[in-house]
């Protein structure tokens, strides 16, 4: 078999090809970052419109979702984190923001409101959440519900009890482990929070302490 040989002329082209490849990759990364920033701006704009009239507004014309809530996480001694929540937890929506599972209670409606987010973007912060941390959830009507984290746990992806409509609570879910090498994760990290008035009850605080020590 005849071997391919690269002469000096071909070897001189390699640095140029590598440079062009680098430019393409950097440009693509910049495009993706710009796209993400633009999406957040459009989601924020749609949210502000919803606060004014209480109606759902699409962030862009072809979207099949809308911002349904705004979530703020407050941890003692740390700066707060806030997220817009989109309606409908599917892969497309989760790429832009944490999303509400539509089969669960709507924000502010009472019951178990379940919100999912990606472990390596918006909900990466969940790994630092502790019992007692404060969560504020605002719906499209400007109604604000204050929660406190009761406990966190790791469950199988097939565990559906976290979706049950039992009591008034806020449940946040993301894939686990946080630093998994594979895109495939068969476990879920779950944060369960209860309304602040329930949290103040001695029996609730005691239960939270027991669960967090397991």
C-alpha positions in Angstrom: 0.0 0.0 0.0 1.3 3.4 -1.0 1.9 5.7 2.0 0.7 9.3 1.9 3.4 11.8 2.3 2.9 15.4 3.2 5.4 17.8 1.8 6.5 21.2 3.3 3.6 23.0 1.6 1.0 20.7 3.2 2.7 21.0 6.6 2.6 24.8 6.4 -1.2 24.6 6.1 -1.8 22.7 9.3 -1.3 25.8 11.6 -3.8 27.7 9.5 -6.3 24.9 9.6 -6.0 24.6 13.4 -6.4 28.3 13.7 -9.5 28.3 11.6 -10.9 25.3 13.6 -10.3 27.2 16.8 -12.1 30.3 15.5 -15.1 28.2 14.4 -15.3 26.5 17.9 -15.0 29.8 19.7 -17.6 31.4 17.4 -20.0 28.5 18.1 -19.4 28.8 21.8 -20.0 32.6 21.7 -23.2 32.0 19.6 -24.6 29.5 22.2 -23.8 31.9 25.0 -25.4 34.8 23.2 -28.4 32.7 22.4 -28.8 31.8 26.1 -28.5 35.4 27.2 -31.1 36.5 24.7 -33.5 33.8 25.8 -33.2 34.9 29.4 -33.9 38.5 28.4 -37.0 37.5 26.4 -38.2 35.3 29.2 -37.8 38.1 31.7 -39.7 40.5 29.4 -42.6 38.0 29.0 -42.6 37.6 32.8 -43.0 41.4 33.4 -45.9 41.4 31.0 -47.6 38.6 32.9 -47.2 40.5 36.2 -49.0 43.4 34.6 -52.0 41.6 33.3 -51.9 38.2 34.9 -52.0 36.4 31.5 -49.4 34.0 30.0 -47.1 35.5 27.5 -44.7 33.6 25.2 -41.1 34.7 25.4 -40.8 34.4 21.6 -43.4 33.9 18.8 -42.9 30.1 18.2 -42.5 29.1 21.8 -45.0 26.6 23.2 -44.3 27.7 26.8 -44.4 30.8 29.0 -42.9 31.9 32.3 -45.3 30.8 35.0 -43.4 31.7 38.1 -40.2 33.2 39.5 -38.2 31.3 42.2 -35.7 32.8 44.5 -33.3 30.8 46.7 -32.0 32.5 49.8 -29.2 30.9 51.9 -27.8 32.2 55.1 -24.6 34.3 54.5 -24.8 33.8 50.7 -26.1 35.9 47.9 -29.6 34.9 46.6 -30.2 33.0 43.3 -33.3 33.6 41.2 -34.8 31.7 38.3 -37.7 32.1 35.9 -39.9 29.0 35.7 -41.3 27.8 32.4 -44.5 25.9 32.0 -44.0 22.3 30.9 -41.0 20.2 31.9 -39.6 18.9 28.6 -36.1 18.8 27.2 -36.6 21.9 25.0 -37.8 24.1 27.9 -35.3 22.8 30.4 -32.5 24.0 28.1 -33.6 27.6 28.9 -34.9 27.5 32.4 -36.2 25.3 35.3 -39.7 24.1 34.4 -42.9 23.2 36.1 -44.4 19.7 35.8 -47.9 20.4 34.6 -49.4 17.4 36.3 -48.6 18.9 39.7 -50.1 21.9 41.5 -49.7 25.2 39.8 -47.6 27.8 41.7 -49.8 29.5 44.3 -52.7 27.0 43.9 -51.9 24.9 46.9 -50.7 21.2 46.8 -47.4 19.9 45.7 -45.7 22.2 43.1 -42.9 20.3 41.4 -40.2 22.0 39.4 -37.3 20.3 37.5 -34.0 21.7 36.3 -30.7 20.5 34.9 -28.0 19.5 37.4 -25.2 21.2 35.4 -26.9 24.6 34.8 -29.7 26.2 36.7 -30.2 23.6 39.4 -26.5 23.0 40.1 -27.0 25.2 43.1 -29.2 22.6 44.7 -26.2 20.7 45.9 -25.5 23.5 48.4 -29.1 23.7 49.7 -29.6 22.9 53.4 -32.7 22.5 55.7 -33.9 25.9 56.8 -32.9 27.7 53.6 -35.6 30.0 52.3 -37.4 29.7 49.0 -39.7 32.4 47.5 -42.1 31.5 44.8 -44.0 34.2 42.9 -46.8 33.4 40.4 -48.1 35.4 37.4 -50.6 37.3 39.6 -47.8 38.6 41.8 -48.8 36.3 44.7 -45.8 35.4 46.8 -45.4 32.1 48.8 -42.5 31.7 51.2 -41.1 28.2 51.8 -38.3 26.7 53.9 -36.4 23.7 52.9 -37.5 20.7 55.0 -35.1 18.1 53.7 -33.1 16.9 50.7 -32.9 13.3 49.5 -31.6 11.1 46.7 -34.2 8.8 45.1 -34.5 6.4 42.1 -35.6 8.0 38.8 -38.6 5.7 39.1 -39.7 7.0 42.5 -42.9 8.8 41.9 -43.9 9.5 45.5 -42.2 12.9 45.2 -44.9 13.9 42.7 -47.9 13.0 45.0 -50.4 15.7 45.8 -50.3 15.3 49.6 -49.7 18.6 51.3 -48.9 22.2 50.4 -45.2 22.0 49.4 -42.6 22.9 46.9 -40.5 20.1 45.4 -37.4 20.7 43.3 -35.8 17.9 41.3 -32.6 17.4 39.3 -30.5 14.5 38.1 -27.9 13.0 40.4 -25.0 12.7 40.9 -24.2 16.3 40.2 -20.7 15.6 38.7 -21.7 12.5 36.7 -19.5 11.7 33.8 -22.4 10.3 31.8 -25.5 12.1 30.5 -27.5 9.2 31.8 -28.5 9.5 35.4 -30.8 6.9 37.2 -31.1 8.9 40.4 -32.7 12.2 41.3 -31.8 14.8 43.9 -34.9 16.1 45.6 -35.4 19.2 47.7 -38.7 19.3 49.7 -39.8 22.7 51.1 -42.9 23.6 53.1 -44.7 26.9 53.6 -42.9 29.0 56.2 -45.9 28.9 58.6 -45.7 25.1 58.7 -41.9 25.2 59.1 -42.2 27.1 62.3 -44.1 24.3 64.0 -41.8 22.3 66.4 -42.8 18.9 64.9 -41.8 20.0 61.4 -38.4 21.3 62.5 -37.7 18.1 64.3 -38.6 16.0 61.3 -36.3 18.1 59.1 -33.4 17.5 61.5 -33.9 13.8 61.5 -34.1 13.5 57.8 -31.0 15.7 57.2 -28.9 13.5 59.4 -29.6 10.3 57.5 
